[in-house]
Amino acid sequence: MKVLQKTDEYTIYQKRSGRYAVEGADKKIINGDEKVSILVAAGVVKQAVAKPAPVEEPAVEEAPAEEAPAEETPAEEVVTEAAPAEEAPADEVPAEAAPAESADEEAK
């Protein structure tokens, strides 16, 4: 290991693999966040800072003054509205009963 920087508090080494080791004054290896903060403060490594995510503003659509803006319905509402429409109205004769009546009429 090659000594990069030595202070009273710690010693920074560079390993043959290219990684760094930080040894405290008590001859114990320092790891974790403390090691990172020492390496960044010494200028050995640069700490990557995440860029803030771009804030997307909702698109504002201008509707002509004559037309009313169309309201969008969620998919759940569409499904619930379609379910009652599938049922036959009470005025209509069910498809199963219709052939039976016509068979009676033919017999007469």
N, CA and C atoms as an extended XYZ file, in Angstrom:
324
Properties=species:S:1:pos:R:3:atomname:S:1:resname:S:1:resid:I:1 pbc="F F F"
N         0.854       -1.179        0.000 N   MET     1
C         0.000        0.000        0.000 CA  MET     1
C         0.895        1.236        0.000 C   MET     1
N         0.416        2.216       -0.756 N   LYS     2
C         1.179        3.453       -0.902 CA  LYS     2
C         0.531        4.537       -0.028 C   LYS     2
N         1.315        5.249        0.744 N   VAL     3
C         0.806        6.315        1.607 CA  VAL     3
C         0.546        7.549        0.743 C   VAL     3
N        -0.700        8.019        0.772 N   LEU     4
C        -1.058        9.221        0.022 CA  LEU     4
C        -0.994       10.465        0.892 C   LEU     4
N        -1.520       10.365        2.104 N   GLN     5
C        -1.578       11.521        2.986 CA  GLN     5
C        -1.522       11.031        4.425 C   GLN     5
N        -0.713       11.718        5.230 N   LYS     6
C        -0.601       11.336        6.633 CA  LYS     6
C        -0.811       12.586        7.487 C   LYS     6
N        -1.742       12.474        8.456 N   THR     7
C        -1.991       13.553        9.414 CA  THR     7
C        -1.883       12.958       10.814 C   THR     7
N        -2.096       13.795       11.811 N   ASP     8
C        -2.054       13.321       13.196 CA  ASP     8
C        -3.254       12.417       13.505 C   ASP     8
N        -4.369       12.611       12.813 N   GLU     9
C        -5.592       11.871       13.090 CA  GLU     9
C        -5.738       10.596       12.272 C   GLU     9
N        -5.221       10.567       11.048 N   TYR    10
C        -5.405        9.411       10.178 CA  TYR    10
C        -4.316        9.355        9.105 C   TYR    10
N        -4.253        8.210        8.438 N   THR    11
C        -3.347        8.000        7.310 CA  THR    11
C        -4.169        7.403        6.171 C   THR    11
N        -4.010        7.995        4.970 N   ILE    12
C        -4.737        7.504        3.802 CA  ILE    12
C        -3.760        6.710        2.939 C   ILE    12
N        -4.169        5.460        2.627 N   TYR    13
C        -3.370        4.578        1.777 CA  TYR    13
C        -4.117        4.327        0.473 C   TYR    13
N        -3.322        4.083       -0.608 N   GLN    14
C        -3.917        3.613       -1.844 CA  GLN    14
C        -3.444        2.191       -2.074 C   GLN    14
N        -4.395        1.283       -2.257 N   LYS    15
C        -4.068       -0.119       -2.469 CA  LYS    15
C        -3.685       -0.341       -3.929 C   LYS    15
N        -3.103       -1.501       -4.221 N   ARG    16
C        -2.754       -1.826       -5.603 CA  ARG    16
C        -3.989       -1.968       -6.478 C   ARG    16
N        -5.115       -2.266       -5.884 N   SER    17
C        -6.366       -2.400       -6.639 CA  SER    17
C        -6.955       -1.044       -7.016 C   SER    17
N        -6.404        0.030       -6.486 N   GLY    18
C        -6.900        1.363       -6.770 CA  GLY    18
C        -7.832        1.897       -5.698 C   GLY    18
N        -8.198        1.047       -4.768 N   ARG    19
C        -9.071        1.480       -3.673 CA  ARG    19
C        -8.245        2.180       -2.603 C   ARG    19
N        -8.975        2.798       -1.667 N   TYR    20
C        -8.313        3.549       -0.603 CA  TYR    20
C        -8.607        2.929        0.752 C   TYR    20
N        -7.650        3.076        1.649 N   ALA    21
C        -7.810        2.632        3.036 CA  ALA    21
C        -7.491        3.821        3.924 C   ALA    21
N        -8.242        3.947        5.010 N   VAL    22
C        -7.996        5.022        5.967 CA  VAL    22
C        -7.744        4.376        7.314 C   VAL    22
N        -6.579        4.699        7.889 N   GLU    23
C        -6.179        4.131        9.176 CA  GLU    23
C        -6.159        5.268       10.196 C   GLU    23
N        -6.806        5.044       11.317 N   GLY    24
C        -6.851        6.049       12.364 CA  GLY    24
C        -5.542        6.123       13.138 C   GLY    24
N        -5.422        7.114       14.040 N   ALA    25
C        -4.223        7.299       14.852 CA  ALA    25
C        -4.013        6.115       15.784 C   ALA    25
N        -5.087        5.393       16.110 N   ASP    26
C        -4.990        4.234       16.989 CA  ASP    26
C        -4.679        2.949       16.209 C   ASP    26
N        -4.282        3.078       14.935 N   LYS    27
C        -3.905        1.963       14.051 CA  LYS    27
C        -5.080        1.046       13.713 C   LYS    27
N        -6.288        1.553       13.808 N   LYS    28
C        -7.472        0.790       13.408 CA  LYS    28
C        -8.006        1.363       12.103 C   LYS    28
N        -8.485        0.486       11.244 N   ILE    29
C        -9.011        0.893        9.948 CA  ILE    29
C       -10.373        1.579       10.140 C   ILE    29
N       -10.571        2.682        9.429 N   ILE    30
C       -11.822        3.433        9.491 CA  ILE    30
C       -12.637        3.078        8.249 C   ILE    30
N       -13.900        2.749        8.427 N   ASN    31
C       -14.784        2.363        7.333 CA  ASN    31
C       -16.073        3.172        7.361 C   ASN    31
N       -16.866        3.023        6.317 N   GLY    32
C       -18.209        3.602        6.272 CA  GLY    32
C       -18.226        5.074        5.941 C   GLY    32
N       -19.220        5.754        6.494 N   ASP    33
C       -19.426        7.172        6.214 CA  ASP    33
C       -18.254        8.022        6.677 C   ASP    33
N       -17.646        7.633        7.774 N   GLU    34
C       -16.504        8.393        8.289 CA  GLU    34
C       -15.343        8.341        7.301 C   GLU    34
N       -15.097        7.163        6.704 N   LYS    35
C       -14.035        7.008        5.714 CA  LYS    35
C       -14.319        7.881        4.488 C   LYS    35
N       -15.566        7.864        4.030 N   VAL    36
C       -15.930        8.656        2.861 CA  VAL    36
C       -15.731       10.137        3.136 C   VAL    36
N       -16.152       10.597        4.299 N   SER    37
C       -16.012       12.020        4.620 CA  SER    37
C       -14.543       12.434        4.713 C   SER    37
N       -13.685       11.564        5.218 N   ILE    38
C       -12.251       11.861        5.287 CA  ILE    38
C       -11.656       11.936        3.882 C   ILE    38
N       -12.010       10.987        3.010 N   LEU    39
C       -11.474       10.971        1.647 CA  LEU    39
C       -11.957       12.182        0.847 C   LEU    39
N       -13.196       12.597        1.038 N   VAL    40
C       -13.723       13.765        0.334 CA  VAL    40
C       -13.055       15.033        0.862 C   VAL    40
N       -12.887       15.140        2.170 N   ALA    41
C       -12.256       16.319        2.763 CA  ALA    41
C       -10.801       16.443        2.317 C   ALA    41
N       -10.120       15.315        2.143 N   ALA    42
C        -8.723       15.329        1.722 CA  ALA    42
C        -8.596       15.599        0.219 C   ALA    42
N        -9.684       15.501       -0.510 N   GLY    43
C        -9.660       15.750       -1.940 CA  GLY    43
C        -9.194       14.553       -2.748 C   GLY    43
N        -9.163       13.391       -2.124 N   VAL    44
C        -8.720       12.180       -2.814 CA  VAL    44
C        -9.796       11.700       -3.784 C   VAL    44
N       -11.046       11.714       -3.355 N   VAL    45
C       -12.161       11.305       -4.197 CA  VAL    45
C       -13.199       12.416       -4.215 C   VAL    45
N       -14.033       12.390       -5.258 N   LYS    46
C       -15.140       13.335       -5.350 CA  LYS    46
C       -16.408       12.589       -5.026 C   LYS    46
N       -17.251       13.190       -4.227 N   GLN    47
C       -18.507       12.567       -3.858 CA  GLN    47
C       -19.550       12.918       -4.904 C   GLN    47
N       -20.199       11.903       -5.443 N   ALA    48
C       -21.237       12.124       -6.442 CA  ALA    48
C       -22.487       12.655       -5.767 C   ALA    48
N       -23.067       13.676       -6.364 N   VAL    49
C       -24.292       14.265       -5.840 CA  VAL    49
C       -25.385       13.999       -6.858 C   VAL    49
N       -26.479       13.435       -6.387 N   ALA    50
C       -27.595       13.133       -7.277 CA  ALA    50
C       -28.264       14.420       -7.711 C   ALA    50
N       -28.554       14.504       -9.015 N   LYS    51
C       -29.238       15.677       -9.528 CA  LYS    51
C       -30.712       15.576       -9.164 C   LYS    51
N       -31.341       16.690       -8.806 N   PRO    52
C       -32.770       16.621       -8.496 CA  PRO    52
C       -33.547       16.291       -9.767 C   PRO    52
N       -34.591       15.516       -9.601 N   ALA    53
C       -35.424       15.118      -10.727 CA  ALA    53
C       -36.145       16.345      -11.277 C   ALA    53
N       -36.206       16.477      -12.598 N   PRO    54
C       -36.911       17.640      -13.154 CA  PRO    54
C       -38.393       17.556      -12.833 C   PRO    54
N       -38.939       18.682      -12.439 N   VAL    55
C       -40.347       18.750      -12.067 CA  VAL    55
C       -41.141       19.014      -13.337 C   VAL    55
N       -42.039       18.104      -13.662 N   GLU    56
C       -42.868       18.273      -14.849 CA  GLU    56
C       -44.142       19.000      -14.469 C   GLU    56
N       -44.389       20.085      -15.173 N   GLU    57
C       -45.604       20.838      -14.917 CA  GLU    57
C       -46.703       20.269      -15.806 C   GLU    57
N       -47.908       20.159      -15.294 N   PRO    58
C       -48.995       19.629      -16.121 CA  PRO    58
C       -49.254       20.555      -17.308 C   PRO    58
N       -49.472       19.964      -18.456 N   ALA    59
C       -49.719       20.746      -19.659 CA  ALA    59
C       -51.088       21.414      -19.564 C   ALA    59
N       -51.121       22.689      -19.825 N   VAL    60
C       -52.365       23.440      -19.768 CA  VAL    60
C       -52.881       23.557      -21.190 C   VAL    60
N       -54.028       22.965      -21.448 N   GLU    61
C       -54.627       23.026      -22.766 CA  GLU    61
C       -55.683       24.121      -22.761 C   GLU    61
N       -55.589       24.976      -23.748 N   GLU    62
C       -56.562       26.054      -23.837 CA  GLU    62
C       -57.707       25.601      -24.732 C   GLU    62
N       -58.909       25.617      -24.191 N   ALA    63
C       -60.094       25.245      -24.955 CA  ALA    63
C       -60.714       26.516      -25.510 C   ALA    63
N       -61.281       26.453      -26.716 N   PRO    64
C       -61.966       27.641      -27.249 CA  PRO    64
C       -63.099       28.062      -26.320 C   PRO    64
N       -63.410       29.339      -26.331 N   ALA    65
C       -64.428       29.872      -25.422 CA  ALA    65
C       -65.801       29.310      -25.727 C   ALA    65
N       -66.069       28.908      -26.992 N   GLU    66
C       -67.388       28.413      -27.373 CA  GLU    66
C       -67.656       27.024      -26.831 C   GLU    66
N       -66.624       26.188      -26.767 N   GLU    67
C       -66.804       24.804      -26.347 CA  GLU    67
C       -66.505       24.650      -24.859 C   GLU    67
N       -67.260       23.800      -24.212 N   ALA    68
C       -67.007       23.506      -22.809 CA  ALA    68
C       -65.885       22.473      -22.749 C   ALA    68
N       -64.997       22.541      -21.763 N   PRO    69
C       -63.922       21.548      -21.676 CA  PRO    69
C       -64.487       20.158      -21.422 C   PRO    69
N       -63.942       19.201      -22.115 N   ALA    70
C       -64.392       17.811      -21.966 CA  ALA    70
C       -63.854       17.244      -20.661 C   ALA    70
N       -64.721       16.548      -19.947 N   GLU    71
C       -64.299       15.938      -18.689 CA  GLU    71
C       -63.872       14.512      -18.955 C   GLU    71
N       -62.724       14.156      -18.415 N   GLU    72
C       -62.239       12.786      -18.573 CA  GLU    72
C       -62.754       11.943      -17.419 C   GLU    72
N       -63.200       10.726      -17.727 N   THR    73
C       -63.680        9.833      -16.690 CA  THR    73
C       -62.647        8.750      -16.472 C   THR    73
N       -62.335        8.431      -15.244 N   PRO    74
C       -61.391        7.363      -14.973 CA  PRO    74
C       -61.911        6.029      -15.498 C   PRO    74
N       -61.014        5.088      -15.725 N   ALA    75
C       -61.373        3.779      -16.268 CA  ALA    75
C       -62.344        3.046      -15.349 C   ALA    75
N       -62.241        3.263      -14.050 N   GLU    76
C       -63.123        2.572      -13.108 CA  GLU    76
C       -64.575        2.987      -13.323 C   GLU    76
N       -64.803        4.279      -13.588 N   GLU    77
C       -66.158        4.748      -13.783 CA  GLU    77
C       -66.738        4.173      -15.066 C   GLU    77
N       -65.915        4.065      -16.094 N   VAL    78
C       -66.387        3.523      -17.363 CA  VAL    78
C       -66.847        2.093      -17.171 C   VAL    78
N       -66.096        1.310      -16.400 N   VAL    79
C       -66.449       -0.089      -16.168 CA  VAL    79
C       -67.739       -0.187      -15.390 C   VAL    79
N       -67.919        0.636      -14.367 N   THR    80
C       -69.129        0.551      -13.559 CA  THR    80
C       -70.344        1.037      -14.336 C   THR    80
N       -70.181        1.988      -15.242 N   GLU    81
C       -71.305        2.459      -16.035 CA  GLU    81
C       -71.687        1.430      -17.092 C   GLU    81
N       -70.730        0.690      -17.610 N   ALA    82
C       -70.999       -0.277      -18.664 CA  ALA    82
C       -71.711       -1.515      -18.112 C   ALA    82
N       -71.513       -1.871      -16.865 N   ALA    83
C       -72.094       -3.075      -16.290 CA  ALA    83
C       -73.624       -3.028      -16.285 C   ALA    83
N       -74.322       -1.965      -15.860 N   PRO    84
C       -75.773       -1.955      -15.886 CA  PRO    84
C       -76.322       -1.949      -17.318 C   PRO    84
N       -75.581       -1.421      -18.274 N   ALA    85
C       -76.055       -1.362      -19.654 CA  ALA    85
C       -76.152       -2.755      -20.263 C   ALA    85
N       -75.431       -3.718      -19.756 N   GLU    86
C       -75.455       -5.066      -20.281 CA  GLU    86
C       -76.747       -5.799      -19.913 C   GLU    86
N       -77.421       -5.385      -18.873 N   GLU    87
C       -78.653       -6.035      -18.458 CA  GLU    87
C       -79.788       -5.645      -19.409 C   GLU    87
N       -80.683       -6.556      -19.683 N   ALA    88
C       -81.805       -6.287      -20.578 CA  ALA    88
C       -82.837       -5.448      -19.846 C   ALA    88
N       -83.428       -4.473      -20.532 N   PRO    89
C       -84.489       -3.677      -19.901 CA  PRO    89
C       -85.710       -4.550      -19.610 C   PRO    89
N       -86.539       -4.140      -18.664 N   ALA    90
C       -87.697       -4.932      -18.244 CA  ALA    90
C       -88.757       -4.996      -19.336 C   ALA    90
N       -88.826       -4.013      -20.261 N   ASP    91
C       -89.837       -3.989      -21.315 CA  ASP    91
C       -89.612       -5.085      -22.356 C   ASP    91
N       -88.370       -5.441      -22.585 N   GLU    92
C       -88.066       -6.434      -23.611 CA  GLU    92
C       -88.273       -7.845      -23.079 C   GLU    92
N       -88.629       -8.741      -23.977 N   VAL    93
C       -88.833      -10.137      -23.620 CA  VAL    93
C       -87.479      -10.821      -23.701 C   VAL    93
N       -87.110      -11.610      -22.690 N   PRO    94
C       -85.823      -12.292      -22.746 CA  PRO    94
C       -85.753      -13.207      -23.959 C   PRO    94
N       -84.574      -13.445      -24.484 N   ALA    95
C       -84.366      -14.236      -25.695 CA  ALA    95
C       -84.830      -15.675      -25.492 C   ALA    95
N       -84.766      -16.209      -24.286 N   GLU    96
C       -85.170      -17.589      -24.025 CA  GLU    96
C       -86.697      -17.745      -24.094 C   GLU    96
N       -87.445      -16.744      -23.702 N   ALA    97
C       -88.905      -16.820      -23.675 CA  ALA    97
C       -89.504      -16.605      -25.058 C   ALA    97
N       -88.847      -15.882      -25.919 N   ALA    98
C       -89.377      -15.571      -27.245 CA  ALA    98
C       -89.629      -16.817      -28.080 C   ALA    98
N       -88.740      -17.794      -28.199 N   PRO    99
C       -89.026      -18.971      -29.012 CA  PRO    99
C       -90.191      -19.776      -28.446 C   PRO    99
N       -90.381      -19.830      -27.166 N   ALA   100
C       -91.464      -20.597      -26.569 CA  ALA   100
C       -92.809      -20.003      -26.963 C   ALA   100
N       -92.934      -18.690      -26.977 N   GLU   101
C       -94.185      -18.052      -27.351 CA  GLU   101
C       -94.482      -18.296      -28.813 C   GLU   101
N       -93.505      -18.211      -29.658 N   SER   102
C       -93.735      -18.414      -31.081 CA  SER   102
C       -94.125      -19.870      -31.356 C   SER   102
N       -93.604      -20.813      -30.581 N   ALA   103
C       -93.977      -22.204      -30.747 CA  ALA   103
C       -95.432      -22.406      -30.363 C   ALA   103
N       -95.931      -21.714      -29.334 N   ASP   104
C       -97.324      -21.801      -28.935 CA  ASP   104
C       -98.235      -21.223      -30.012 C   ASP   104
N       -97.815      -20.130      -30.622 N   GLU   105
C       -98.615      -19.479      -31.641 CA  GLU   105
C       -98.742      -20.388      -32.876 C   GLU   105
N       -97.669      -21.099      -33.212 N   GLU   106
C       -97.686      -21.976      -34.370 CA  GLU   106
C       -98.633      -23.173      -34.141 C   GLU   106
N       -98.745      -23.603      -32.899 N   ALA   107
C       -99.589      -24.747      -32.585 CA  ALA   107
C      -101.064      -24.408      -32.743 C   ALA   107
N      -101.458      -23.202      -32.634 N   LYS   108
C      -102.866      -22.788      -32.685 CA  LYS   108
C      -103.411      -22.839      -34.040 C   LYS   108
